[in-house]
Amino acid sequence: MSILAIDYGKKRIGLAVCSTSIPTPLKPILTESTDEILLKISEIINEYSVSEVVIGLPLNMNDTEGEMATEVRKFASKIEKKFGLKIVFADERLTSKEAEKKLAETEKSWRKRKGKIDSAAACLILKSYLER
């Protein structure tokens, strides 16, 4: 059984999966169609035998939830209803910034880093969840 981590965004959805203690980034989803997003997530759930989903919850620095957190909760509800999987929320504050910083150490091209940031952030969300 595996855990799927999702870094939800309006343009890109970062994904990572693990069945051990090491998160592996997956190709991000680059569509705004909910049906296409759920189809791709369904494929990942089947391929990796996912039993749990960790979704990054974008909290404000003062611990409040804003508009994007509401959108993430609605998205999570769709996943829970469609697949019947346990959904866990994890604080994702600053994960994209941290992912960008880590990627900059190894990848000098901004264009190449940009395509990897969301899935790297999903790895950080999953790593944080596993460490709890």
C-alpha positions as CSV (number, residue, x, y, z in Angstrom):
1,M,0.0,0.0,0.0
2,S,1.2,3.5,-0.8
3,I,0.5,7.1,0.2
4,L,-0.1,9.7,-2.5
5,A,0.8,13.4,-1.7
6,I,-0.8,16.2,-3.6
7,D,0.3,19.8,-3.9
8,Y,-2.8,21.4,-5.3
9,G,-2.6,24.4,-7.5
10,K,-4.7,26.2,-10.1
11,K,-2.2,25.7,-12.9
12,R,-0.3,22.6,-11.8
13,I,-0.9,19.8,-9.3
14,G,2.3,18.3,-7.9
15,L,2.3,14.6,-7.0
16,A,4.5,12.3,-5.0
17,V,4.1,8.8,-3.8
18,C,5.8,6.4,-1.4
19,S,5.4,2.9,-0.2
20,T,8.5,3.2,2.1
21,S,9.9,6.2,3.9
22,I,11.2,7.8,0.7
23,P,8.8,10.0,-1.3
24,T,9.1,9.8,-5.1
25,P,8.0,12.7,-7.3
26,L,5.6,12.0,-10.1
27,K,4.9,14.0,-13.2
28,P,2.6,16.9,-12.3
29,I,-0.9,17.3,-13.7
30,L,-1.2,20.3,-16.0
31,T,-4.9,20.6,-16.6
32,E,-7.7,22.6,-15.1
33,S,-10.4,20.0,-16.0
34,T,-11.6,18.3,-12.9
35,D,-12.6,15.2,-14.8
36,E,-9.1,14.9,-16.3
37,I,-7.5,15.5,-12.9
38,L,-9.6,12.8,-11.3
39,L,-8.8,10.4,-14.2
40,K,-5.1,10.9,-13.8
41,I,-5.3,10.5,-10.0
42,S,-7.3,7.3,-10.6
43,E,-4.5,5.9,-12.7
44,I,-2.0,6.7,-10.0
45,I,-4.2,5.2,-7.3
46,N,-4.4,2.0,-9.3
47,E,-0.8,1.8,-10.4
48,Y,0.7,2.4,-6.9
49,S,-2.1,0.7,-4.8
50,V,-2.7,4.0,-3.0
51,S,-4.5,3.6,0.4
52,E,-4.2,7.1,1.7
53,V,-3.9,10.6,0.3
54,V,-2.1,13.5,1.9
55,I,-3.0,16.9,0.6
56,G,-1.1,20.1,1.3
57,L,-3.3,22.7,3.0
58,P,-2.2,26.2,2.2
59,L,-2.6,28.0,5.6
60,N,-1.8,31.7,6.0
61,M,1.1,32.6,8.2
62,N,-1.3,33.4,11.1
63,D,-2.8,29.8,10.9
64,T,-6.0,31.0,9.2
65,E,-7.4,29.5,6.1
66,G,-7.9,31.6,3.0
67,E,-9.7,31.2,-0.3
68,M,-7.2,28.6,-1.7
69,A,-7.5,26.4,1.5
70,T,-11.3,26.4,0.8
71,E,-10.6,25.3,-2.8
72,V,-8.2,22.6,-1.6
73,R,-10.9,21.2,0.8
74,K,-13.5,21.1,-2.0
75,F,-10.9,19.2,-4.2
76,A,-10.2,16.8,-1.3
77,S,-13.9,16.1,-0.9
78,K,-14.2,15.1,-4.5
79,I,-11.3,12.7,-4.2
80,E,-12.7,11.2,-1.0
81,K,-16.2,10.7,-2.5
82,K,-14.9,9.3,-5.8
83,F,-12.2,6.9,-4.4
84,G,-13.3,6.3,-0.8
85,L,-9.7,6.9,0.4
86,K,-8.6,8.4,3.7
87,I,-7.7,12.0,3.2
88,V,-5.2,13.8,5.5
89,F,-4.3,17.4,5.3
90,A,-0.8,18.6,6.0
91,D,0.4,22.2,6.4
92,E,2.1,23.2,3.2
93,R,3.3,26.7,4.1
94,L,6.5,27.6,2.3
95,T,6.9,24.1,0.7
96,S,7.1,25.5,-2.8
97,K,9.7,28.0,-1.7
98,E,11.8,25.3,-0.1
99,A,11.4,23.0,-3.1
100,E,12.5,25.8,-5.4
101,K,15.6,26.4,-3.2
102,K,16.5,22.7,-3.2
103,L,16.0,22.4,-6.9
104,A,18.2,25.5,-7.6
105,E,21.1,23.6,-6.0
106,T,21.0,21.0,-8.7
107,E,19.1,22.5,-11.6
108,K,20.4,25.8,-13.0
109,S,17.8,26.2,-15.7
110,W,14.7,28.0,-14.4
111,R,12.5,26.5,-17.1
112,K,13.4,23.0,-16.0
113,R,13.0,23.8,-12.3
114,K,9.6,25.3,-12.9
115,G,8.2,22.0,-14.2
116,K,9.5,20.1,-11.1
117,I,8.7,22.5,-8.3
118,D,5.1,21.3,-7.6
119,S,6.1,17.6,-7.4
120,A,9.1,18.5,-5.3
121,A,6.8,20.4,-3.0
122,A,4.5,17.3,-2.9
123,C,7.6,15.2,-1.8
124,L,8.2,17.7,1.0
125,I,4.6,17.5,2.1
126,L,4.8,13.7,2.2
127,K,8.1,13.7,4.0
128,S,6.7,16.1,6.6
129,Y,3.7,13.9,7.1
130,L,5.8,10.7,7.4
131,E,8.0,12.3,10.0
132,R,5.0,13.1,12.3
